[in-house]
Amino acid sequence: MTEPDAAAAPDGPTNEELKRALKAFKKRLKLTRTDDEARLGYGGMTSGRKSAITGITPPNQYPPAVWQELVKRGKLKHIGQGLYELVPV
């Protein structure tokens, strides 16, 4: 019998990979909201408005298995059509 290769990747994403993916998701969500709030057309003398964006397409640097695992762990919520949103703490 041969022993499994120690260098083989585990079945699912590592905790470190999940941390990095969640951090990238939060950063993209923040940038998307900031961009939406900074759009022109809300009036030059007004304070603007709060962004209504709640969900985004996750960064494509990470495979779908990472996002599915974050949903299973309760960090994200899949809202359909490839969009995810943060679960309130």
Phi, psi and omega in degrees: 000141178258148178275150179297146180294126181292336182275355181293145181288144176292168183299320183243178179292150179283163178298322180295319178295321178296320178298313181296320180295317180294322177296317179295322178297313180298320180295316180295321178297316179298315179295321179295316179294316180298317178298319180295319181289335184269001181300148175283158176108005179260003181101127184291334184257005180263166180275005180087202179215162178282139179291141178261008181287124178243334183229150180220166170282129183292157178304138184276007176287343182245144182288160179304331180299327179295314182292323177295321178293321177295327175293316180299326181276357176083015180273325180233163176233129178278122183252009175103157177052038177078010180259144177229155175225157177289142175273128180299142182277000000 
